[in-house]
Amino acid sequence: MLEHGGHEIELQTLYTSVKNAFREAGLPTPDLDARLLVTETLGVSTAQLIANPRRKIAPDLARELHEKAKARLAGQSIGRILGRRAFWSLDLRVSPHTLEPRPETETVVELALAALTEIAPPVLVADLGVGTGAILLSILSERLDARGVGVDVSELALRQAARNAERHNLADRTLFVQSDFGAALAPVFDLVVSNPPYIATADIEQLDATVRDYDPRLALDGGIDGLDCYRTVFRQAGSMLRKNGRLIVEIDPRAHDIVVDEAARHGLIHLASADDLSGRPRAVSLGAPRS
Ligand SMILES: C[S@@+](CC[C@H](N)C(=O)[O-])C[C@H]1O[C@@H](n2cnc3c(N)ncnc32)[C@H](O)[C@@H]1O
């Protein structure tokens, strides 16, 4: 990549050098990645990039961009490098202690909002393994009558979720609790959502480096068969859901039938499944066990 030798350098030259380096390295979306890094790091809009390509950039900013581009080439995602990620309609801050929210997790939000149309307000929602708060905060941003509890075993993830709630003016409708999934909850919830860790331990090493080396292990590891956390959450369902309450979980599409069978073993009723944008089953909606 371009060395600038301590001199001011033109915006267009910087942008082109980052884009070319990303293309040559075979990154999947080099142009988009370069544009995001350049606009966010240099504080310019995409429109300025086009309208004012000869604008001069100070050496310290150019150096910062260079370091971030190197991190991308070393395998970090743009979201991790910038410390933020767009999810649903929210701009979420991520930290080394939180999973970077994925677009496919929006399937859980869609299924949750559909389920909430059948529940009389006010509604109480819990998100088990809340991470950045992606699922819970998206639901609350759409349903102004809902309140929610975000649960995580990681105190540092909880802090990040609470900060994201503040940033989106949702702090007064949220509470964050450290717990082993639903262990600390009472049976008062209309809806429980969860995107639990579901990668089988032995498969973690085969993951893309962007995930394996940067997402927290605690957010990925689902035990020997990847199903440990589902078993825990399903076992807890009866002691956190109200009568007619719903449990909606994200799944690995390949594990759809196994997860539904496991849920049935715990008395949960399979109500619906939803596909992600690649047409694979990504979330299942389950009815509270009949007592
Ligand atoms: C796959 S991440 C999901 C994060 C976020 N909900 C999302 O969808 O982006 C799983 C989360 O579960 C949390 N977690 C792992 N084990 C847990 C446990 N025993 N109890 C509660 N949370 C747990 C992790 O810290 C992590 O934040």
The ligand as an ORCA input file, in Angstrom:
! r2SCAN-3c Opt
* xyz 0 1
  C     -23.857    -15.891     19.452
  S     -23.668    -14.615     20.657
  C     -25.143    -13.663     20.362
  C     -25.006    -12.212     20.697
  C     -26.192    -11.344     20.255
  N     -27.431    -11.799     20.842
  C     -26.317    -11.355     18.734
  O     -27.197    -12.057     18.232
  O     -25.518    -10.679     18.054
  C     -24.020    -15.524     22.135
  C     -23.977    -14.721     23.423
  O     -24.278    -15.632     24.501
  C     -23.477    -15.299     25.611
  N     -23.383    -16.491     26.470
  C     -22.583    -17.572     26.360
  N     -22.817    -18.446     27.344
  C     -23.803    -17.918     28.112
  C     -24.487    -18.356     29.276
  N     -24.205    -19.534     29.869
  N     -25.447    -17.564     29.788
  C     -25.752    -16.367     29.218
  N     -25.126    -15.901     28.102
  C     -24.180    -16.665     27.557
  C     -22.165    -14.842     25.013
  O     -21.421    -14.063     25.923
  C     -22.661    -14.082     23.775
  O     -22.857    -12.719     24.077
*
